[in-house]
Amino acid sequence: MAPWWARSAHLQTILGDKLPSPAPQTPGESIRVELDDGDALAGRAWTGSTDTVVLLFHGLGGSHDATYMNRAVVLAQARGHHVWAMNHRGCGDGRGLAKGTYHSGRADDIGAVVQAARAAHPGKRLAAIGFSLSGNALLLNLGDGIGVFEKPDVAIAVNPPIDLARCALRLKTGFNRVYDLRFLIRCRRSVRERVEDGLIRDIYRIPRYCTLTDFDDYYTAPAGGFKDRHDYYARCSAGPYLARIQTPTVILMAEDDPFVAVDSFREFKVPESVHLHIESTGGHMGYLSSGPSSRRWLDLALGHYLDALLVSVCESKNETANDAKSRE
């Protein structure tokens, strides 16, 4: 239950990001994942003791060091798991390593990280957690939305914008323009850094005063190989592909998310392999909670579902093994 002083969606969203958060005790080991097109992703890795590797992917304008990423690292470490906290193309430690852009449809990059993690940790279970933009990319990966790529064993998507067009429109209205401007500033900076690093020519004429939808028309779509933003939104929204998901998956969503419409999740078929958890309050990845146990319900939920998913995978493997023995 949300505390009385933070029951609005905007307070949940803003304070969830701004209030103090725990962070890993060590910065982790620098890792790098090479991509087929010559770009590379950078990340941080922490060694654990269990047979599970938790792969973390940040949202738009974020990095491996975002507050929600740090908290996810801490909760995974508390369970003894290995952890990879990844940066999308050009983000965080990955500045200078990518000409290409990242966007909500990068199911291929999710797959490349999964493939690299399997090679580095053979035989271990892989659990992927995608936040916001990455949640959509992760679901797109699981549903084979833009191609078939390597998949994790279990997955959790937090506040994923599975209908990109609707999300973009909501960002242009009312107080949501604050979030839109924040995302836009970070996206423009990412393009500027690529130009400064000599990775791309300054051919993207992005107006000084525009919205994120404009940015998607001026940069994301052409840089990502799409005809325009409408083509990008249509091809990279995970909603139409949820029904194809076979991997055990949990989607965490809030009824009052300011710019990711919860109705989107009721309009698409959700298969038995996907558990949809909708909280009445929480904003966009805020989920502040009352009570002494935790100030963030999200952390408790991630821990609970991560444990439950891993148990279900073990039980499924045991059942498969027993069935094989019975047929011998």
N, C-alpha and C positions, 0 to 999 in steps of 0.2 A: 504494500500500500504506500502511495506517495505521501510524503510529509505535508502538513497543512500549508507550509510556506512555499511549496514548490509543486503545486498541482496543475499549473498551466503548462501547456505543451512547450512554450518557448522557454520558460524557466527550466524545465526538465532538460531541454536540448542544450541551453547555454551553460547552466551550472554543472551539468553532467560532464562537460568538457573542461570547465574552468576550475572546479574545486580540486584541491590537492589529491593526487593519486600515488599509490605505491609504484615503485620502479624496480627493475632488476638490480641486484647488488653489484653485478659486473656488467660491462658493456657488451659482452658476448664476443664471439669470434667472427671476423668478417668473412663472408662467403660470397661467391659469385656464380651465377647461373648463365651460361652462354645460350643465346637464342639462335635459331636457324638463319635469321636474316642478318646476322653479324652484330646485333645489339646484345647487351648483357644486362642482367638484373643483379643488384647488390642486396645483401641482407646481413643479418646477424644470427648466429647460432649459439645455442647453449646445450651442453651435453647433459643427458639425464641417465637414469638407471633402468627405466622400464622398457618394454618392447613397443613403445608408441612414440611417434614423432608428430608434434603439433605444428602445423603450418599456418601462419598468420598473414593476412593480406589487408592492407589499410584502405581507407576511403579516399574520395576525391580531395586533392590538395594535401594529403597527409604523408606520413612516412613511417618507418619502423619505430620511430620514437614518439608517436602520438600517444596521448594519455591512455586511450582504450587499448592500444597495442601493448603498452607497458603492463597494464593490469592483466591482460591475457597471458603475457609471458610469465608473470608472477604466479598466477593460478595454475598454469601448466607445470611450472617448476615445483610448486608445492606438492604436486602429484608424482613428481619424479620423472616426468616425461622429457624427452629431447624436444627442443623448440627451434623453429626457424621463423624469424620475423622478417618478411620480405618487403622490399621497396619495389614499387612499379617503375616502369621505364623513366629514367631521369630524376627520380625522387630520392631524397635522403642521400645515402652513400652512393647512389647510382648516378649522381650528376656526372655528365661527361661520358657515360657508357652507352647512351642510346640516341640515335637519330630519330627513331620512330616515337610516336606518342602512345600513351596509355589511355584507355577509355573503358566504358562499361562493358564492352564486348570482348575484352582480352581473355577469353576462355583458353586461348592457345598459350598465353603466358602462364596461366594457372597450371595448365598441363605440363609445361616445361619444368616448372618448379617441382611438381609431383614426381615427374620422371627423374629429376636430379636427386630428389630426396630418397627415392627407391634405390638408386644406384649407390648413394652414400650410406644408406641404412638398410641393406638387403634383409628381407624377412620380417621387417618391423611393420606395424600397422601405422597408416598415415591418416591423421585427422586434420581436415582443413577448416579454418574459420575465416569467413570473409565478412568484412564490415562495409555496409552501405554499397558504394560502387562495386567493391570487390565481391559483395554478396551476390549481386546480379551476375557478375562474370563467373563466379563459382557455380551458380545454378545453371548458367548457360553451358558451362563445361559439363556438368552432370547430365544435362538434357540433350547433349550433342547439338546445340543450337546452331553453331556456325562451323561444325566439323567434329570429328572424333579425336579426342585427345586423352592423354593419361588422366585417370581419375583417382581421387583419394578413396580410402576405405569407408570413411564416414565424413559428414560435413555439417557445418552450422553456418547459416547465413543470417546476419543481423541487419534489420531494416533495409533489405535490398530493394532498389527502385526497379521493379520488374516491368513497369510500364514507363519507359523513358520519356515519351512524349507528354504524358500526363504529369509526370514529375517536373519536367521543364516548365510547363505552363503554371503549375502551382508555385514554383519559385519566383515567378514574376508578379505575384499578387501580395498585397498588404505587407505585413512585417517580414514575410519570407524574402523580400528584396534584400534584407540584411544578409541572409545566408547566401543569396545569389551573388551579392557583391563580394562577399568573403571568398566564395569559390572562384569568382572571376579574377580577383586580384592574384590568387595563387596560380591559376591557370596561365594568366598573362606572364607572370614571373617565370614559369616553366618554359614558355616559348622564348622569352628574352634570354634565359640562360643557355638554351640550345644555340641561339644566334651568337652569343658572346663566346661560347666554347667552339665555334666554328663547325658545328655539326649540321646546321641547316642554314640556308640563305634567308635573308629577311624578306621573304616573298609573301608573307601573310599580313595583309593590311587590316589589322584589327582596330576598329574605332576606339577612341579613348572612353567614350561613354556608350556602353552596350550592355546586354544581358548575357547570361550563360547560353541561352539559345542562340543568340547572335554569334557568340564565340564558337559554338558548335558548327555554325554555318561557315564562318571565316577560317577556322583552323581544324577542329576535330574531324569534321567530315572529309575535307580534302586530304589532310595528313594521314587519315586512317583508311583512305581508299574508298570512301563512300561518295555517292552523287551529291548529297546534301544532308542536312541534319535529319530530314524526314526519313531518308533511306537509312541513316545511322540508327535512329530510334527504332525503326521497324525491324531491322535485321538483328539488333543487339539487345532487345528487350527479352528477358528470360521468361516472362509470363506464358507465352504460347508453348514453351518447351517443358514446363513443370511436369506435365503428364508422362513424359518420357523417362523421368528420373527413376533409377532402380537402386541407387546408392542410398543407404540409410542416412536420412537428412533431417535436420530441424531448421525451421525458419522462425526467428524471433521477430515480432512486429508489435508496434504500439498502435492502438486505435486512434490516438491523437497525434501521430507523427505529422508535423506541419507540412511537409512537402512530398512524402511518399504516401499515396492514397491507399488506405487499408482495403478499400473496395476492390482494388486490383486483384487481391488474393482470393476474393470470393467469386471473381468472374472467370478464373481459369481452373481447370480440373487439377486437383492435388491428389496424387496417387498414395497408396497405402505406405509406400516407402518414405514419404515425407510427412513429418509431424509439424503442423502449423500452430504456433503458440502466439495468441494475440492478447497482449495486456491492454487494459483500459487506459492506462496512462504510462508515460515514459518518454514522449517526444521522440526526437531522432537520436537514438543511441544514448539517451540520458539515463532513464530508469533509476532516478534517485528514490530510495525507499526509507521509510521510517523504521524506528526500532534500533536497538543497540548492536545487533549482529552485523549490519552492513549498511553503508550509505548508498550502495549501488546494487539494486536488484539484478542488474545485468550480469555482474560477476558471479553471483550465486547461481543464476540460471545457466550461464556458460559452463560452470563447474558441474552442475547437476546433469545437464544434457551430454556433456562430453563423457562423463562416467557411464551414463546409461547407454549411449551409442556404442562405446567400446565393449561393454558387457554383451550387448546384443550381437555384435560381430563375433565375439568369442563363442557365444551359444550357437550361432548359425554355423560356424566352422566345426564345432563339436558334433552338431547334428549331421552335417554333411559327412564327416569322418565316420560316424556310427552307421549311417546309411550305406556307405561304401563297404564297411566291414561286414554288414549283414548280407550284402549281395555276393560276398566272396564264397 
